[in-house]
């Protein structure tokens, strides 16, 4: 199951062993993979006697409140308090939400970058880069790390790993699902992972405000002759539906199901007036991450995003 260089796993085990105070950074606008992967690693580190904090710039979307440990994730920290830092599923330094602070502290403190995005400027400042773009989710990589260090993967950690994989594969429906993905998911189920709990909360539980907002987005949807499907949501739309930006999660995947779609785009006006774009494609010939990078965003060939000032 381990395809990543064994040396990297050895380096991480050594850094964990020599550290006592550890910080795990989630990416901005946290999703199910960064949240679940971070909590899985955090659980293991605490069990071996480490002092661990998870931190993210923004709050955690309420849909993930079913995961134990979510309430302990912080919104700020002092980097000087830690001996070792992990960045999980962050894509690049900007996506951590603390790029300047992180770059400064990495001059004296080791950073371990765990990710499944290859184009990642964290490579330049990290002590160890455990990156595999073949993985469907960062949760897959964290699972392999936990297996390497002989962690006691119980039902709680197995559920975290399942949640991360489930989220980033769209409930095992996206083309990023591999044989390896299913092997890891199967192992997590054998270890007591609660797939029913995950699917119920991530796929079969929608607030009325969410459904109303989706209706507005679908009404505004435009299907172009060039294969682009586009929709958008303004602050007034969110207010009308008594919804939040989190309620928009999933809309871009839904409009991407329109037949003959080449690229699906969702634009959402944020509370600060910026535009958050989510991009999806099922085409093997299109790389939406290239478009995202034009706006200092990132992601994968088939799923990417960015945040930009309005034109």
C-alpha positions as CSV (number, residue, x, y, z in Angstrom):
1,X,0.0,0.0,0.0
2,X,2.9,2.4,0.6
3,X,4.0,3.9,-2.7
4,X,5.5,7.1,-1.4
5,X,9.3,7.1,-0.6
6,X,10.0,5.2,2.6
7,X,12.6,7.9,3.5
8,X,9.9,10.6,3.9
9,X,7.9,8.4,6.3
10,X,11.1,7.8,8.3
11,X,11.9,11.6,8.4
12,X,8.4,12.4,9.7
13,X,8.5,9.7,12.3
14,X,11.9,11.1,13.5
15,X,10.5,14.7,13.6
16,X,7.4,13.6,15.6
17,X,9.6,11.7,18.0
18,X,11.8,14.8,18.7
19,X,8.9,17.2,19.0
20,X,6.5,17.8,21.9
21,X,4.4,20.8,20.8
22,X,2.8,20.3,17.4
23,X,0.6,22.5,15.2
24,X,-1.6,21.2,12.4
25,X,-2.8,23.8,9.9
26,X,-5.9,23.3,7.9
27,X,-6.5,25.3,4.7
28,X,-8.7,28.4,4.4
29,X,-12.4,27.8,3.8
30,X,-11.9,24.3,5.2
31,X,-13.5,21.3,3.6
32,X,-14.1,17.7,4.6
33,X,-10.7,16.4,3.6
34,X,-8.5,19.0,5.4
35,X,-10.7,18.8,8.5
36,X,-10.9,15.0,8.7
37,X,-7.3,14.4,7.8
38,X,-6.1,16.9,10.4
39,X,-8.3,15.4,13.2
40,X,-7.1,11.9,12.4
41,X,-3.5,12.9,12.7
42,X,-4.2,15.0,15.8
43,X,-5.9,12.1,17.5
44,X,-2.9,9.9,16.9
45,X,-0.4,12.5,18.1
46,X,-2.3,13.2,21.3
47,X,-2.4,9.4,22.1
48,X,1.4,9.2,22.0
49,X,1.7,12.1,24.5
50,X,2.2,15.1,22.2
51,X,0.6,18.5,22.9
52,X,-1.3,19.2,19.6
53,X,-3.4,22.1,18.3
54,X,-5.3,22.2,15.0
55,X,-5.9,25.7,13.6
56,X,-7.7,27.3,10.6
57,X,-8.2,30.9,9.7
58,X,-12.0,30.6,9.1
59,X,-14.5,28.7,11.1
60,X,-15.6,25.1,10.5
61,X,-18.8,24.7,8.4
62,X,-21.6,23.4,10.7
63,X,-22.1,20.3,8.4
64,X,-18.9,18.9,9.9
65,X,-20.0,19.2,13.5
66,X,-20.8,15.5,13.6
67,X,-17.0,14.8,13.7
68,X,-15.7,14.6,17.3
69,X,-12.9,17.0,17.9
70,X,-14.2,19.8,15.6
71,X,-15.0,22.1,18.5
72,X,-11.3,22.0,19.6
73,X,-10.0,23.5,16.3
74,X,-8.6,27.0,16.9
75,X,-8.8,30.1,14.8
76,X,-5.4,31.6,15.8
77,X,-2.1,30.6,17.3
78,X,1.4,31.7,18.2
79,X,3.8,29.8,15.9
80,X,6.6,30.3,18.4
81,X,4.8,27.9,20.7
82,X,5.4,24.9,18.5
83,X,8.4,22.6,17.7
84,X,6.8,21.1,14.6
85,X,4.2,22.2,12.1
86,X,2.0,20.2,9.7
87,X,0.1,21.7,6.8
88,X,-2.6,19.3,5.6
89,X,-4.2,19.6,2.1
90,X,-3.2,23.2,1.9
91,X,-2.2,23.4,-1.8
92,X,0.1,26.4,-1.2
93,X,1.2,28.8,1.5
94,X,-1.5,31.4,0.7
95,X,-4.2,28.8,1.3
96,X,-3.1,28.3,4.9
97,X,-4.3,31.8,5.5
98,X,-1.1,32.7,7.3
99,X,1.6,32.7,4.5
100,X,3.8,35.5,5.9
101,X,3.8,34.2,9.4
102,X,4.4,30.6,8.2
103,X,7.3,31.6,6.0
104,X,9.0,33.4,8.9
105,X,8.7,30.6,11.4
106,X,9.8,27.9,8.9
107,X,13.3,29.5,8.9
108,X,13.8,28.0,12.3
109,X,11.0,25.4,12.7
110,X,10.4,22.3,10.6
111,X,7.2,22.1,8.4
112,X,5.7,18.9,7.1
113,X,3.6,19.3,4.0
114,X,1.0,16.5,3.5
115,X,-1.0,17.0,0.3
116,X,-2.3,15.6,-2.9
117,X,-1.8,18.8,-4.9
118,X,1.5,18.7,-6.9
119,X,1.7,22.5,-7.6
120,X,2.4,23.5,-4.1
121,X,4.8,26.4,-3.1
122,X,5.0,24.9,0.4
123,X,7.6,22.6,-1.1
124,X,10.1,25.5,-0.9
125,X,9.8,26.0,2.8
126,X,8.9,22.5,4.0
127,X,11.3,20.2,5.7
128,X,9.4,17.2,4.4
129,X,7.0,17.1,1.5
130,X,4.7,14.0,1.6
131,X,2.8,14.7,-1.6
132,X,1.0,12.3,-3.9
133,X,-1.3,13.6,-6.6
134,X,-2.5,10.0,-7.3
135,X,-4.3,10.1,-3.9
136,X,-8.0,11.0,-4.0
137,X,-7.6,12.9,-0.8
138,X,-5.1,14.0,1.8
139,X,-6.8,11.5,4.1
140,X,-5.4,8.6,2.0
141,X,-1.8,9.9,2.7
142,X,-2.5,10.5,6.4
143,X,-3.8,6.9,6.6
144,X,-0.5,5.6,5.0
145,X,1.5,7.6,7.5
146,X,-0.5,6.3,10.4
147,X,0.0,2.7,9.2
148,X,3.7,3.3,8.8
149,X,4.1,4.5,12.5
150,X,2.0,1.6,13.7
151,X,-0.8,3.8,15.0
152,X,-3.7,2.2,16.7
153,X,-6.4,3.1,14.1
154,X,-9.6,2.7,16.0
155,X,-13.2,3.4,14.9
156,X,-12.8,7.1,15.5
157,X,-9.7,7.6,13.4
158,X,-11.1,5.3,10.7
159,X,-14.2,7.4,10.6
160,X,-12.1,10.5,10.1
161,X,-10.2,8.9,7.2
162,X,-13.5,7.7,5.6
163,X,-15.0,11.2,5.9
164,X,-12.0,12.8,4.2
165,X,-12.1,10.3,1.3
166,X,-15.9,10.4,1.0
167,X,-15.9,14.2,0.8
168,X,-13.1,14.6,-1.8
169,X,-14.5,11.8,-4.0
170,X,-18.1,13.0,-3.9
171,X,-19.2,9.9,-2.1
172,X,-17.0,7.6,-4.2
173,X,-18.5,9.0,-7.4
174,X,-15.7,11.2,-8.8
175,X,-13.1,9.8,-11.3
176,X,-10.3,10.3,-8.7
177,X,-11.4,7.1,-7.0
178,X,-8.8,4.4,-7.5
179,X,-8.2,0.8,-6.4
180,X,-6.0,2.3,-3.6
181,X,-8.9,4.5,-2.5
182,X,-11.2,1.6,-2.2
183,X,-8.6,-0.5,-0.4
184,X,-8.1,2.2,2.2
185,X,-11.8,2.8,2.6
186,X,-12.4,-1.0,3.0
187,X,-9.7,-1.2,5.7
188,X,-11.3,1.7,7.5
189,X,-14.6,0.0,7.5
190,X,-13.0,-3.2,8.8
191,X,-11.5,-1.1,11.7
192,X,-15.0,0.3,12.6
193,X,-15.3,3.4,10.5
194,X,-18.8,4.7,10.4
195,X,-19.6,5.2,6.7
196,X,-23.3,5.5,7.5
197,X,-22.7,8.4,9.8
198,X,-20.5,10.1,7.2
199,X,-22.9,9.6,4.3
200,X,-25.9,10.7,6.4
201,X,-24.3,14.0,7.3
202,X,-22.5,14.8,4.1
203,X,-25.0,13.6,1.5
204,X,-28.4,13.1,3.0
205,X,-28.8,16.0,5.4
206,X,-29.7,19.4,3.8
207,X,-31.1,22.4,5.7
208,X,-34.1,24.1,4.2
209,X,-31.9,27.2,3.7
210,X,-29.4,25.1,1.7
211,X,-32.1,23.7,-0.6
212,X,-33.6,27.2,-1.1
213,X,-30.2,28.6,-2.0
214,X,-29.6,25.7,-4.4
215,X,-32.9,26.6,-6.1
216,X,-31.8,30.2,-6.6
217,X,-28.5,29.0,-8.1
218,X,-30.3,26.6,-10.4
219,X,-32.7,29.3,-11.6
220,X,-29.7,31.5,-12.4
221,X,-27.8,28.7,-14.2
222,X,-26.7,29.4,-17.7
223,X,-25.6,26.7,-20.2
224,X,-23.3,28.0,-22.9
225,X,-22.8,26.5,-26.4
226,X,-19.1,26.0,-25.7
227,X,-19.9,23.6,-22.9
228,X,-19.5,26.0,-19.9
229,X,-22.2,25.9,-17.3
230,X,-22.2,28.9,-15.0
231,X,-24.2,30.1,-12.0
232,X,-23.6,32.7,-9.3
233,X,-24.9,33.8,-5.9
234,X,-24.8,37.3,-4.5
235,X,-24.9,38.4,-0.8
236,X,-28.6,39.3,-1.3
237,X,-29.3,35.8,-2.5
238,X,-27.8,34.3,0.6
239,X,-29.7,36.8,2.8
240,X,-33.0,36.0,1.0
241,X,-32.6,32.3,1.7
242,X,-31.2,32.9,5.3
243,X,-28.2,31.0,4.1
244,X,-24.4,31.2,4.5
245,X,-21.5,30.6,2.0
246,X,-21.3,27.1,3.4
247,X,-24.7,26.3,2.1
248,X,-23.4,26.8,-1.5
249,X,-21.1,23.7,-1.1
250,X,-22.1,21.1,-3.6
251,X,-23.8,23.3,-6.1
252,X,-20.9,23.2,-8.5
253,X,-20.9,19.4,-8.5
254,X,-24.6,19.4,-9.2
255,X,-24.4,21.7,-12.2
256,X,-21.5,19.7,-13.5
257,X,-23.9,16.9,-14.1
258,X,-25.6,18.7,-17.0
259,X,-25.0,16.6,-20.1
260,X,-22.2,17.8,-22.5
261,X,-20.8,20.0,-19.8
262,X,-17.1,20.7,-20.2
263,X,-16.6,23.1,-17.3
264,X,-18.9,24.0,-14.4
265,X,-18.3,27.3,-12.6
266,X,-20.0,28.6,-9.4
267,X,-19.3,32.2,-8.3
268,X,-20.2,33.3,-4.8
269,X,-19.9,36.7,-3.3
270,X,-18.2,36.5,0.1
271,X,-19.0,38.5,3.2
272,X,-16.0,40.8,2.4
273,X,-17.2,41.5,-1.2
274,X,-14.7,39.2,-2.9
275,X,-15.7,36.5,-5.4
276,X,-15.1,32.9,-4.5
277,X,-15.0,30.7,-7.6
278,X,-15.4,26.9,-7.7
279,X,-14.5,25.0,-10.9
280,X,-15.2,21.5,-11.9
281,X,-14.8,19.3,-15.0
282,X,-15.1,15.7,-16.0
283,X,-13.1,16.1,-19.2
284,X,-9.6,14.5,-19.3
285,X,-8.6,17.2,-21.8
286,X,-9.3,20.1,-19.5
287,X,-7.3,21.3,-16.5
288,X,-9.3,23.7,-14.5
289,X,-6.4,24.3,-12.0
290,X,-4.7,26.2,-14.8
291,X,-7.5,28.7,-14.8
292,X,-7.5,28.9,-11.0
293,X,-3.8,29.6,-10.9
294,X,-4.4,32.7,-13.1
295,X,-6.2,34.1,-10.1
296,X,-3.7,32.8,-7.5
297,X,-5.9,29.9,-6.7
298,X,-5.2,26.2,-7.1
299,X,-6.5,22.7,-7.0
300,X,-6.6,19.6,-9.3
301,X,-7.1,19.1,-13.0
302,X,-10.8,18.4,-12.4
303,X,-11.5,20.4,-9.3
304,X,-10.1,23.8,-8.4
305,X,-11.0,27.2,-7.1
306,X,-9.9,30.7,-6.3
307,X,-10.9,33.9,-4.5
308,X,-10.6,37.2,-6.3
309,X,-11.6,40.9,-6.1
310,X,-14.7,41.7,-8.2
311,X,-14.0,43.1,-11.6
